[in-house]
């Protein structure tokens, strides 16, 4: 799954959310120049260690790998049935999310993100 390029309209501004693996950093001169020419765009940095987003990505990767990748679905109804079957199997044996990220590293990443944004503004 791509780790960049999530965009959405937010009032008068357009927002761009970037995860840690973004190919061009906000400090790069060409990115700063582009953002300078497009004042309606607001850059938001989300650390790679954003565990909730990693959990969502992991779930969809698991769904894709275990059920959809090699599946043959002759209709939308068959696809929906396969997804629902996967969800039922997953919910029959739930595994709670266990927090493993170091909070100090997350806070440091957020601070670096704020510093990068301050350089852009």
Secondary structure, 3 states (H helix, E strand, C coil): CCCCCEEEEECCEEEEEECCCCCCCCCCHHHHHHHHHCCCEEEEECCCCCHHHHHHHHHHHHHHHHHHCCCCCCCHHHHHHHHHHHHHHHHHCCCCCCCCCCHHHHHHHHHHHHHHHHHHC
